[in-house]
Amino acid sequence: MSTEDVTLTAGDAEVTVQPGNGCRIGSLRVGGVELLRQGKKYGCFPMVPWCGRIADGRFRDGAAVHQMPLNSPPHAIHGFARDAEWRTARTSKTEAVFTYDLTDPWPYPGRVTQIVELTEDGLTLRMGVETYGDSFPAQAGWHPWFNRVLEDGGEPVRIDFDAAWQEERGDDHLPTGRRVEVRPGPWDDCFGMPDGVDVTLTWPGRIAVNVKSREPWVVVYDEQDAAVCVEPQTGPPNGLNTDPRLVTPIEPLETATTWTWRRL
């Protein structure tokens, strides 16, 4: 199995996956125009085995308390699979499958699989987390960095969505546990969408991208000048403590997101 970049093509859409760089989507070009911010830490990376911040890097599983590295002090953020080397399991012109084995400092043995599938008008990302032993809590999701302004200019992107609530964010950037009405941006906030994530990014006169997922949680981050983020995920920030989902020997954690685009 290889860690070399993998490029998929369908019509005038092209996606490059970088298994050696956290299995992130390094590039998504539609009609020759790059939609994702470029750079080693950008593109679109998988968040696994947790999403967002874990308070003080600690989570509880029954009587056991586990400490994760504080990669965003005083918290741990976005998992560590984004910093790992994945392996390419198989590829075709329009689909590729990648795997990553969970290891230290994660306290449970398991495997993550990411499937990337490209069509002429859409990109589907799927992720599964399975255990090699005991059940454990986990989260999975994606953190895309969409260019605020496309590389050849034009108006900045507009973000449109209709959430049922916003998770109130404390001074520590973690949800307080209170649900409030959606407040105006800029955001670094988690929103509840119980019917599934449905967010549209529109570059006026150019292209619109609709981000969907069956998951009820999305984080929207638009506090930077260069890019905006729309992050579908299986639970809220600090969810390993507040809203855990178990990976069991008979039930892996499975999630997916689909982005579809249309020219304007």
Secondary structure, 3 states (H helix, E strand, C coil): CECCCEEEEECCEEEEEEHHHCCEEEEEEECCEECECCCCCCCEEEEECCCCEEHHHEEEECCEEEECCCCECCEEECECHHHCCCEEEEECCCEEEEEEEECCCCCCCEEEEEEEEEECCEEEEEEEEEECCCCEEECCEEEECEECCCCCCCCCCEEEECCCEEEEECCCCCEEEEEECCCCCCCEEEEECCCCEEEEEEECCCEEEEEEECCCEEEEECCCCCEEEEEEECCCCCHHHHCCEEEECCECEEEEEEEEEEEC
